[in-house]
Amino acid sequence: MRELKDKWWKVQGDNKCEEEDESDELGFTKIGGVFVVLVLGCLIAFMFSILEFLWNIRKVAIEEEITPKEALILEWKFAMKCDGGVKPLRRRHHIDTGTNNSDTS
């Protein structure tokens, strides 16, 4: 085995795979870029979650015909309540136009 290793690793490979005495330790300077990418990724994800929350508030305000402030308060209360995963059904209040569609007059 030693002969095969010497033949293919040392002779054929121009001694590139010789064992080195120095250990090449990983320090913060070598892996610092990983932490930069991690922090930037977390910040971008946080920004997108805020934008998505605001977009949802806008959509709820339009559908429920309430102000964006009321929608923000309702959605924030639901998001902070961690005991259930189902939103309560909100009833829309429509103004009756006074017309009666029944034929019992």
DSSP file (Angstrom, degrees, kcal/mol; ACC not computed):
  #  RESIDUE AA STRUCTURE BP1 BP2  ACC     N-H-->O    O-->H-N    N-H-->O    O-->H-N    TCO  KAPPA ALPHA  PHI   PSI    X-CA   Y-CA   Z-CA
    1    1 A M     >        0   0    0      0, 0.0     4,-2.4     0, 0.0     5,-0.2   0.000 360.0 360.0 360.0 -38.2    0.0    0.0    0.0
    2    2 A R  H  >  +     0   0    0      1,-0.2     4,-2.7     2,-0.2     5,-0.2   0.894 360.0  51.3 -63.4 -38.8    2.8    2.3    0.8
    3    3 A E  H  > S+     0   0    0      2,-0.2     4,-2.6     1,-0.2    -1,-0.2   0.911 110.5  48.2 -66.0 -41.7    4.3    1.8   -2.6
    4    4 A L  H  > S+     0   0    0      2,-0.2     4,-2.5     1,-0.2     5,-0.4   0.896 112.1  49.7 -65.1 -39.2    1.0    2.6   -4.4
    5    5 A K  H  X>S+     0   0    0     -4,-2.4     4,-2.6     1,-0.2     5,-0.9   0.942 113.6  45.2 -64.6 -46.1    0.6    5.7   -2.3
    6    6 A D  I  X>S+     0   0    0     -4,-2.7     5,-2.5     3,-0.2     4,-0.6   0.892 113.9  50.8 -63.3 -38.9    4.1    6.9   -3.1
    7    7 A K  I  <>S+     0   0    0     -4,-2.6     5,-1.7    -5,-0.2    -2,-0.2   0.945 122.5  27.2 -65.5 -48.7    3.7    6.1   -6.7
    8    8 A W  I  <5S+     0   0    0     -4,-2.5    -2,-0.2     3,-0.2    -3,-0.2   0.786 130.5  34.0 -89.8 -28.9    0.4    7.9   -7.3
    9    9 A W  I  <5S+     0   0    0     -4,-2.6     8,-0.6    -5,-0.4     7,-0.4   0.880 129.1  24.5 -96.4 -42.7    0.5   10.6   -4.7
   10   10 A K  I  <XS+     0   0    0     -5,-0.9     5,-1.6    -4,-0.6    -3,-0.2   0.907 129.6  33.6 -92.7 -45.1    4.1   11.6   -4.4
   11   11 A V  I > <S+     0   0    0     -5,-2.5     3,-0.8    -6,-0.2    -3,-0.2   0.956 128.0  34.2 -79.0 -51.4    5.7   10.7   -7.7
   12   12 A Q  T 3 <S+     0   0    0     -5,-1.7    -3,-0.1    -6,-0.3    -1,-0.1   0.813 119.2  51.5 -74.2 -30.3    2.9   11.3  -10.1
   13   13 A G  T > 5S-     0   0    0     -6,-0.1     3,-1.2    -5,-0.1    -1,-0.2   0.221 109.2-114.5 -95.5  14.3    1.4   14.3   -8.2
   14   14 A D  T < 5 -     0   0    0     -3,-0.8    -3,-0.2     1,-0.3    -4,-0.1   0.839  66.4 -68.1  55.8  37.3    4.6   16.3   -7.9
   15   15 A N  T > <S+     0   0    0     -5,-1.6     3,-0.8    -6,-0.3    -1,-0.3   0.757  96.7 136.1  58.9  29.4    4.7   15.9   -4.1
   16   16 A K  T <   +     0   0    0     -3,-1.2    -1,-0.1    -7,-0.4    -2,-0.1   0.738  66.5  54.0 -77.0 -22.3    1.6   18.1   -3.7
   17   17 A C  T 3  S+     0   0    0     -8,-0.6    -1,-0.2     2,-0.0    -7,-0.1   0.108  75.3 135.6-102.4  23.0    0.0   15.8   -1.2
   18   18 A E    <   -     0   0    0     -3,-0.8     2,-0.2     1,-0.1    -8,-0.0  -0.393  65.3 -99.2 -68.6 149.0    2.8   15.6    1.3
   19   19 A E        -     0   0    0     -2,-0.1     2,-0.3     1,-0.0    -1,-0.1  -0.485  37.7-146.2 -70.9 135.4    1.8   15.8    4.9
   20   20 A E        -     0   0    0     -2,-0.2    -1,-0.0     2,-0.1    -3,-0.0  -0.781  11.4-144.2-103.9 147.7    2.3   19.3    6.3
   21   21 A D  S    S+     0   0    0     -2,-0.3     2,-0.3     2,-0.1    -1,-0.1   0.811  80.7  82.0 -78.1 -30.0    3.4   20.0    9.9
   22   22 A E  S    S-     0   0    0     -3,-0.0     2,-0.5     1,-0.0    -2,-0.1  -0.572  75.1-140.3 -78.2 134.6    1.2   23.1   10.1
   23   23 A S        -     0   0    0     -2,-0.3     2,-1.3     1,-0.0    -2,-0.1  -0.829  10.9-137.7 -93.6 132.8   -2.4   22.6   10.9
   24   24 A D        -     0   0    0     -2,-0.5     2,-0.1     2,-0.0    -2,-0.0  -0.703  28.4-166.4 -92.4  88.8   -4.6   24.9    8.9
   25   25 A E        -     0   0    0     -2,-1.3     2,-0.7     1,-0.1    -3,-0.0  -0.439  21.5-119.0 -79.6 149.2   -7.2   25.9   11.6
   26   26 A L        +     0   0    0     -2,-0.1     2,-0.2     4,-0.1    -1,-0.1  -0.783  40.0 177.8 -86.9 120.3  -10.4   27.7   10.7
   27   27 A G    >>  -     0   0    0     -2,-0.7     4,-1.6     1,-0.0     3,-0.7  -0.578  46.4 -93.9-112.9 179.0  -10.5   31.1   12.4
   28   28 A F  H 3> S+     0   0    0      1,-0.2     4,-1.0     2,-0.2     5,-0.1   0.822 122.2  59.8 -65.0 -30.2  -13.0   33.9   12.3
   29   29 A T  H 34 S+     0   0    0      1,-0.2    -1,-0.2     2,-0.2     4,-0.2   0.812 108.7  44.3 -68.3 -27.6  -11.1   35.6    9.5
   30   30 A K  H <4 S+     0   0    0     -3,-0.7    -1,-0.2     1,-0.2    -2,-0.2   0.781 125.2  30.3 -87.3 -28.2  -11.6   32.6    7.3
   31   31 A I  H >X S+     0   0    0     -4,-1.6     4,-1.0     1,-0.1     3,-0.8   0.250  87.0 104.0-114.0  12.7  -15.3   31.9    8.1
   32   32 A G  H 3X S+     0   0    0     -4,-1.0     4,-1.8     1,-0.2     3,-0.2   0.827  74.2  63.0 -62.7 -32.6  -16.4   35.5    8.8
   33   33 A G  H 3> S+     0   0    0      1,-0.2     4,-2.4     2,-0.2    -1,-0.2   0.822  96.2  58.9 -62.9 -31.2  -18.1   35.7    5.4
   34   34 A V  H <> S+     0   0    0     -3,-0.8     4,-2.2     1,-0.2    -1,-0.2   0.910 106.8  46.9 -63.9 -41.9  -20.5   32.9    6.4
   35   35 A F  H  X S+     0   0    0     -4,-1.0     4,-2.6    -3,-0.2     5,-0.2   0.866 110.0  53.0 -69.3 -35.6  -21.7   35.0    9.4
   36   36 A V  H  X S+     0   0    0     -4,-1.8     4,-2.5     2,-0.2     5,-0.2   0.935 111.5  45.7 -63.2 -45.8  -22.1   38.1    7.2
   37   37 A V  H  X S+     0   0    0     -4,-2.4     4,-2.4     2,-0.2    -2,-0.2   0.893 112.8  51.5 -64.1 -39.7  -24.3   36.2    4.8
   38   38 A L  H  X S+     0   0    0     -4,-2.2     4,-2.1     2,-0.2    -2,-0.2   0.930 112.3  44.7 -63.3 -46.7  -26.3   34.6    7.7
   39   39 A V  H  X S+     0   0    0     -4,-2.6     4,-2.3     2,-0.2    -2,-0.2   0.920 114.4  48.9 -65.7 -44.3  -27.0   38.0    9.3
   40   40 A L  H  X S+     0   0    0     -4,-2.5     4,-2.5    -5,-0.2    -2,-0.2   0.901 110.8  51.2 -62.9 -40.3  -27.9   39.6    6.0
   41   41 A G  H  X S+     0   0    0     -4,-2.4     4,-2.3    -5,-0.2    -1,-0.2   0.901 110.2  48.9 -62.9 -41.4  -30.2   36.7    5.1
   42   42 A C  H  X S+     0   0    0     -4,-2.1     4,-2.2     2,-0.2    -2,-0.2   0.899 111.9  49.3 -65.8 -40.2  -32.0   37.0    8.5
   43   43 A L  H  X S+     0   0    0     -4,-2.3     4,-2.3     2,-0.2    -2,-0.2   0.910 111.9  47.8 -65.2 -42.5  -32.4   40.8    8.0
   44   44 A I  H  X S+     0   0    0     -4,-2.5     4,-2.3     2,-0.2    -2,-0.2   0.908 111.8  50.1 -65.1 -41.4  -33.8   40.4    4.5
   45   45 A A  H  X S+     0   0    0     -4,-2.3     4,-2.0     1,-0.2    -1,-0.2   0.890 110.3  50.6 -63.7 -39.0  -36.2   37.7    5.7
   46   46 A F  H  X S+     0   0    0     -4,-2.2     4,-2.0     2,-0.2    -2,-0.2   0.911 109.9  49.9 -64.7 -42.7  -37.3   39.9    8.6
   47   47 A M  H  X S+     0   0    0     -4,-2.3     4,-2.4     1,-0.2    -2,-0.2   0.912 110.8  49.5 -62.6 -43.0  -38.0   42.8    6.2
   48   48 A F  H  X S+     0   0    0     -4,-2.3     4,-2.5     1,-0.2    -1,-0.2   0.869 108.7  52.7 -65.4 -36.1  -40.0   40.6    3.8
   49   49 A S  H  X S+     0   0    0     -4,-2.0     4,-2.0     2,-0.2    -1,-0.2   0.891 109.7  48.8 -67.9 -37.2  -42.1   39.3    6.8
   50   50 A I  H  X S+     0   0    0     -4,-2.0     4,-2.4     2,-0.2    -2,-0.2   0.933 112.5  48.2 -64.0 -46.3  -42.9   42.9    7.8
   51   51 A L  H  X S+     0   0    0     -4,-2.4     4,-2.3     1,-0.2    -2,-0.2   0.894 111.7  49.5 -62.2 -39.9  -43.9   43.8    4.2
   52   52 A E  H  X S+     0   0    0     -4,-2.5     4,-2.2     2,-0.2    -1,-0.2   0.886 110.0  51.2 -66.3 -38.1  -46.0   40.6    3.9
   53   53 A F  H  X S+     0   0    0     -4,-2.0     4,-2.0     2,-0.2    -2,-0.2   0.918 111.7  46.9 -63.8 -43.9  -47.7   41.5    7.2
   54   54 A L  H  X S+     0   0    0     -4,-2.4     4,-2.1     2,-0.2    -2,-0.2   0.879 110.9  52.0 -66.3 -37.7  -48.5   45.0    6.0
   55   55 A W  H  X S+     0   0    0     -4,-2.3     4,-2.2     1,-0.2    -1,-0.2   0.900 109.5  50.0 -64.2 -40.2  -49.8   43.7    2.7
   56   56 A N  H  X S+     0   0    0     -4,-2.2     4,-2.6     2,-0.2    -2,-0.2   0.886 108.4  52.8 -65.1 -39.2  -52.1   41.3    4.6
   57   57 A I  H  X S+     0   0    0     -4,-2.0     4,-2.6     2,-0.2    -2,-0.2   0.914 109.0  49.8 -62.2 -42.8  -53.4   44.2    6.7
   58   58 A R  H  X S+     0   0    0     -4,-2.1     4,-1.9     1,-0.2    -2,-0.2   0.920 112.1  47.9 -61.3 -44.0  -54.2   46.2    3.6
   59   59 A K  H  X S+     0   0    0     -4,-2.2     4,-2.4     1,-0.2    -2,-0.2   0.906 112.9  47.5 -64.9 -42.5  -56.0   43.2    2.1
   60   60 A V  H  X S+     0   0    0     -4,-2.6     4,-2.9     1,-0.2     5,-0.2   0.899 109.4  54.2 -65.8 -40.6  -58.0   42.6    5.3
   61   61 A A  H  X>S+     0   0    0     -4,-2.6     5,-1.7    -5,-0.2     4,-0.6   0.888 112.2  44.1 -61.8 -38.9  -58.9   46.3    5.6
   62   62 A I  H  <5S+     0   0    0     -4,-1.9     3,-0.3     3,-0.2    -2,-0.2   0.928 116.9  44.7 -71.2 -45.2  -60.3   46.3    2.0
   63   63 A E  H  <5S+     0   0    0     -4,-2.4    -2,-0.2     1,-0.2    -3,-0.2   0.898 120.2  39.2 -67.2 -41.1  -62.2   43.0    2.4
   64   64 A E  H  <5S-     0   0    0     -4,-2.9    -1,-0.2    -5,-0.2    -2,-0.2   0.507 104.7-127.8 -88.7  -4.5  -63.7   43.8    5.8
   65   65 A E  T  <5 +     0   0    0     -4,-0.6     2,-0.3    -3,-0.3    -3,-0.2   0.924  65.6 125.8  56.1  49.5  -64.3   47.4    5.0
   66   66 A I      < -     0   0    0     -5,-1.7    -1,-0.2    -6,-0.2    -2,-0.1  -0.799  67.5 -85.2-125.7 170.6  -62.5   48.7    8.0
   67   67 A T     >  -     0   0    0     -2,-0.3     4,-2.3     1,-0.1     5,-0.2  -0.410  35.7-117.1 -74.8 154.3  -59.7   51.2    8.5
   68   68 A P  H  > S+     0   0    0      0, 0.0     4,-2.5     0, 0.0     5,-0.1   0.835 115.9  57.6 -59.4 -31.2  -56.1   50.0    8.1
   69   69 A K  H  > S+     0   0    0      2,-0.2     4,-2.3     1,-0.2     5,-0.2   0.931 107.8  45.6 -65.1 -44.3  -55.5   51.0   11.8
   70   70 A E  H  > S+     0   0    0      1,-0.2     4,-2.5     2,-0.2    -1,-0.2   0.902 113.2  50.4 -64.3 -40.1  -58.4   48.7   12.9
   71   71 A A  H  X S+     0   0    0     -4,-2.3     4,-2.8     2,-0.2     5,-0.3   0.900 109.3  51.8 -63.8 -40.3  -57.1   45.9   10.7
   72   72 A L  H  X S+     0   0    0     -4,-2.5     4,-2.5     2,-0.2     5,-0.2   0.925 111.0  47.2 -61.3 -45.0  -53.6   46.3   12.1
   73   73 A I  H  X S+     0   0    0     -4,-2.3     4,-2.3     2,-0.2    -2,-0.2   0.931 114.5  46.2 -63.7 -45.3  -54.9   46.1   15.7
   74   74 A L  H  X S+     0   0    0     -4,-2.5     4,-2.1     1,-0.2    -2,-0.2   0.927 115.7  44.9 -64.4 -44.6  -57.0   43.0   14.9
   75   75 A E  H  X S+     0   0    0     -4,-2.8     4,-2.5     2,-0.2    -1,-0.2   0.882 112.7  51.4 -68.1 -37.3  -54.2   41.2   13.0
   76   76 A W  H  X S+     0   0    0     -4,-2.5     4,-2.1    -5,-0.3    -1,-0.2   0.918 109.9  49.6 -65.8 -42.4  -51.6   42.1   15.7
   77   77 A K  H  X S+     0   0    0     -4,-2.3     4,-1.2    -5,-0.2    -2,-0.2   0.914 113.0  47.2 -62.5 -41.7  -53.8   40.7   18.4
   78   78 A F  H  < S+     0   0    0     -4,-2.1     3,-0.2     1,-0.2    -2,-0.2   0.906 111.7  50.5 -65.8 -39.9  -54.4   37.5   16.5
   79   79 A A  H  < S+     0   0    0     -4,-2.5    -2,-0.2     1,-0.2    -1,-0.2   0.851 112.7  46.1 -66.6 -33.9  -50.6   37.2   15.7
   80   80 A M  H  < S+     0   0    0     -4,-2.1     2,-0.9    -5,-0.2    -1,-0.2   0.660  93.2  86.6 -84.7 -15.5  -49.7   37.6   19.4
   81   81 A K     <  -     0   0    0     -4,-1.2     3,-0.5    -3,-0.2    -1,-0.0  -0.768  57.0-178.7 -85.7 110.8  -52.4   35.2   20.6
   82   82 A C        +     0   0    0     -2,-0.9    -1,-0.1     1,-0.2     3,-0.1   0.118  57.2  86.8-100.1  21.0  -50.6   31.8   20.4
   83   83 A D  S    S+     0   0    0      1,-0.1     2,-0.3     2,-0.0    -1,-0.2   0.526  91.0  27.0-101.3  -4.1  -53.4   29.6   21.6
   84   84 A G        -     0   0    0     -3,-0.5    -1,-0.1    -6,-0.2    -3,-0.0  -0.993  50.3-151.0-153.7 159.7  -55.2   28.9   18.3
   85   85 A G  S    S+     0   0    0     -2,-0.3     2,-0.5    -3,-0.1    -1,-0.1   0.319  74.4  84.5-113.2   7.0  -54.7   28.8   14.6
   86   86 A V  S    S-     0   0    0      3,-0.0     3,-0.0     0, 0.0    -1,-0.0  -0.943  70.9-135.5-116.6 127.8  -58.1   29.8   13.4
   87   87 A K        -     0   0    0     -2,-0.5     2,-0.1     1,-0.1    -2,-0.1  -0.517  30.0-107.4 -75.4 145.1  -59.2   33.4   13.1
   88   88 A P        -     0   0    0      0, 0.0     2,-0.4     0, 0.0    -1,-0.1  -0.468  37.5-105.9 -70.5 146.7  -62.6   34.3   14.4
   89   89 A L        -     0   0    0     -2,-0.1     2,-0.5    -3,-0.0    -3,-0.0  -0.588  32.9-151.3 -75.7 126.5  -65.2   35.0   11.8
   90   90 A R        -     0   0    0     -2,-0.4     2,-0.4    -3,-0.0    -1,-0.0  -0.850   7.9-137.5-100.8 135.0  -66.0   38.7   11.5
   91   91 A R        -     0   0    0     -2,-0.5     2,-0.3     1,-0.0   -27,-0.0  -0.743  15.1-131.5 -90.6 135.5  -69.4   39.8   10.3
   92   92 A R        -     0   0    0     -2,-0.4     2,-0.8     1,-0.0   -27,-0.1  -0.680  13.3-137.4 -84.7 139.8  -69.7   42.6    7.8
   93   93 A H        -     0   0    0     -2,-0.3     2,-0.4   -28,-0.1    -1,-0.0  -0.871  25.7-175.3 -99.5 109.0  -72.1   45.3    8.6
   94   94 A H        -     0   0    0     -2,-0.8     2,-0.5     0, 0.0    -2,-0.0  -0.828  25.5-122.9-105.4 144.0  -74.0   46.3    5.5
   95   95 A I        -     0   0    0     -2,-0.4     2,-0.3     1,-0.0    -2,-0.0  -0.733  27.8-124.7 -85.1 127.6  -76.5   49.1    5.4
   96   96 A D        -     0   0    0     -2,-0.5    -1,-0.0     1,-0.1     0, 0.0  -0.560  10.6-149.4 -73.8 131.8  -79.9   48.0    4.2
   97   97 A T        -     0   0    0     -2,-0.3    -1,-0.1     2,-0.2     3,-0.1   0.531  38.9-113.1 -81.3  -5.7  -81.1   49.9    1.2
   98   98 A G  S    S+     0   0    0      1,-0.3     2,-0.3     0, 0.0    -2,-0.1   0.423  75.6 127.1  90.8  -1.7  -84.8   49.6    2.1
   99   99 A T        -     0   0    0      2,-0.0     2,-0.5     0, 0.0    -1,-0.3  -0.713  46.3-152.5 -91.1 141.3  -85.7   47.4   -0.8
  100  100 A N        -     0   0    0     -2,-0.3     0, 0.0    -3,-0.1     0, 0.0  -0.959   8.8-167.2-116.3 123.5  -87.5   44.1   -0.1
  101  101 A N        +     0   0    0     -2,-0.5     2,-0.2     2,-0.0    -1,-0.1   0.446  55.8 104.9 -89.1  -0.3  -87.0   41.3   -2.6
  102  102 A S        -     0   0    0      1,-0.1     3,-0.2     2,-0.0    -2,-0.1  -0.515  65.7-141.7 -84.4 152.3  -89.8   39.1   -1.2
  103  103 A D  S    S+     0   0    0      1,-0.2    -1,-0.1    -2,-0.2    -2,-0.0   0.122  75.2 101.6 -96.1  19.2  -93.2   38.8   -3.0
  104  104 A T              0   0    0      1,-0.2    -1,-0.2     0, 0.0    -2,-0.0  -0.041 360.0 360.0 -95.4  32.1  -95.2   38.8    0.2
  105  105 A S              0   0    0     -3,-0.2    -1,-0.2     0, 0.0    -2,-0.1   0.473 360.0 360.0 -83.3 360.0  -96.4   42.4    0.0
